[in-house]
């Protein structure tokens, strides 16, 4: 029973790291990244639809994102949705595709993005620590109900702490990589 509790905690921690990776992919760097547009929703036949489901999104150059709608009538709505998403981009259409030139980041913008990444990383680390607390509380309840001994509780707590440290280290590594990407000119 304690191993299933610990395994469940491990799965939840892995999910937290995956969510953090996804959040980091949405943070702008100096290079064009189609994932920046993942949050853009377009009204398609009355249903909010992700941009990636109604158009092909690619980055053929380091400073350019190209959006090719599957339905050419959606060009104006896609442009409006990108403006409404307030990403700081100015899309331009030639009637068949939409091009978004990614402006270079200023030093202040880079520093703000790094602060944002650090904040997201800290929130993820807090989530992992909360998962650790939940797991340890479950283990203490098992010990209180005399299902495991005090020595087993201590051993399991040490394992949970090692696991927590490993996942927090993963998040720190992800944040450091993203910071390097943002600060690289």
N, C-alpha and C positions, 0 to 999 in steps of 0.2 A: 504494500500500500504506500509506504513512503516513496518508493522509487517512481510510482505513477504520479505522485504529487510533484516530485522534482522534475520528472520528464515533461509534465504539463507546463511547469514554470519555464523550462528550457525552450519549449515550443513558443510560448508567449514572448520570451525574450528575443528569439529569432525573428518572430513577426515584427517586433518593434524595430529591429535592425533593418529589416526589409522596407518597412514604411519610411524609415529615415533615409535610406538610399533613394527611394522614390521622391521624397521631398527635396533632397539635394539635387536630383536631376532637373527639377523645375527652377532651380536657382541659376540665373544667368551668369555666364562666364564671358570671356572675351571672344569666344567662338560661337558660331551659329549651332544651335542644338534644337532639333525638332521637338524634343520633349518639353521645351518652354511653352509650346502651344497646347499641351495636353489638357489644360484647364479651360480652354476656349470652347464654349458651347454655342451651337447655332440652332436657331428655331427651324426645324426641317419638317414640313407638313404638320405643324402644330406641336411637335415633340422636341424638347431640348436634346440635341445630339452632339456628341463630341466631334470636334473638327476632323479628327483622324478617321472617323467613320464615313465622312462624306467627301473627303479629299485626300489625295496623296501628298504627304508633307516630306520634303527632303532638304538636305543642306549640301548642294553641289560645291559650294565654296565655303571658306572659313568664315566669311562675313555676310553670307546670304542664305535665306531660307526661301524655298520655292513651294508654293501650294498650288496643286493642280486639282481643281474640283472634278468629281465624276460627273456632275450635272452643272453645265456652264451657267445655268440660270441662278445658281447660288453665289456667284462671284460677289455681288453687292452685299449680300447678307454676311458673307464671310468677312469681307472688309469691315463692315460695321461691327461685327462681333469682336474682331481683333482690336478695333479702336475702343470698344466698350470694356474689354478686358483690362484696359489701362496698363499695358505692359511697357509702354514707352516706345512702341514701334510705329512706323508710318508705312503701312502697306501700300503698294502701288500695283494696279492691275493693267494688263495690256489686252484684256478681252478674253484671254484663254487661261492665263495663269496669274497668280498674285506673287509678287516678289517683296520680300522684307529684307531691307539692308540693315544689318546689325551694326549700330554705331559703336565705335570703340568706347570702352569704359573709362571714365575719368578716375583720378586717384580717390576722390571723395566717394564716388559710387562704389569703387572696389572695397573701400574700407567699410561702407555701410553693408555691402553684401556679406563681407566676412563676419561682421557683427551679427547679422541675421543667421548665418550658418552656425555660428557659435551658440546662439540662442536656441536654434532648433536642436543642436546636439545636446545641449543641457536639458532640454525638455525630454528628449529621448532617454537620457541617462536617468532622469527622475522617474520616468515610466518603468525602466528596468529595476530601479531600486524599490519601487512600489510592488513590482512582481515578486522580488526577493522577500519583501516584508510579508506578502500574502502567503508565500510558500512556507516561510518560517512559522507564521501563525498556525498554519495547518499542521505542521510538524509538532508544534508545542501542544496543540489540541490532542494529537495522537498520544503524546507522552502523558498528558494529563489524564487521558482515558485509559492509561496503562497498556496501550497497544505496542508501544516501543519503549525501550529503556532510556535512561538519562544519557548513557554513553552513546547510544545510537543517535539520539537527538543531537548531541554535540558533533558527532561525525557527519551527520547529514547537514547540519548547519555550516560546517566547514566546506563541504562540497558545494553547497548552494552559494556560499561566498566566493569560492574559486570560479564558479560558473558566472556569477554576476560580474566579477572583475574582468573575465574574458570578454563578455559582451560589451562592457563599458569601454574596454580597450579597442574593440572593433569600431565602436562609434567614434572614438577619438581619432582613429586612423582615417575613417571616412571623412571626418571634419577637416583633418589636416590635408588630405588629398584635395578636397574641394577648395580649401583656402589657397593651396598652391596654384590650382587651376585659375582661380579668380585673380590672384595677384600676378600671374604670368602675363606679360605684355606681348 
